[in-house]
Amino acid sequence: MSYPMTLPVGSLIYFDTGTDANTPTWTKLSEHNRGSASVDVDRIEKTQRMSNGSLRKIWIADKKTISASWGNIPTYSTMTVDGGMGAEDIRAFYLNKGKGTFKVKISYNAVSARDEIILASFTSCSFTVSKRNVRSTTASVPQEFWDVSFSLEEV
């Protein structure tokens, strides 16, 4: 007996591409050929061993780090299967608004109660053209496919 597979609705990662700091404009990053994405916690704390051998820990903060990568993602959102940001869209964001801090929304299962919004900045980003001048039967213009990866850190 086979069971139907239920796929999540929407994207995992959204960038605030708007200009109004109070009202974010969420733009989804494509799920087209996205590999696994990691959302890790970096715990900032001070630990010190006391003279009697006990350990003192002072917790300062927990900061998230987000890493994601895509293999063979199309250049633009008009070419992705879900209309999310393509490689050049992500690259344009990185080169412009990505120079500073920006809001990122992590939507685990498209239920807004589980959404996390953080203020982040890029720690690394790479773009590699993996295939170029690829023609398809549906598109008259050749397109490129990219390998994209980035890492974000909560500020």
GICOR-V65528 format. One record per residue. PHI is phi in whole degrees, 0 to 359 (* if undefined). Layout:
phi = (PHI,PHI)
This chain:
phi = (*,253,252,292,268,256,262,294,267,85,257,279,242,232,254,277,262,279,252,270,293,275,238,292,251,279,241,282,272,297,266,298,59,285,279,291,246,246,238,249,247,257,271,260,206,242,243,212,275,275,296,272,94,283,251,251,239,242,280,253,193,248,239,272,236,238,231,213,211,231,244,55,271,297,294,241,298,291,255,279,290,246,77,282,305,270,300,291,295,294,297,297,297,300,286,251,292,289,289,246,259,205,274,234,248,251,245,293,215,64,255,300,294,260,290,240,242,230,265,223,217,287,254,201,200,219,228,231,283,264,218,224,58,274,254,246,286,264,251,277,260,294,228,250,237,237,254,234,213,210,226,240,228,292,271)
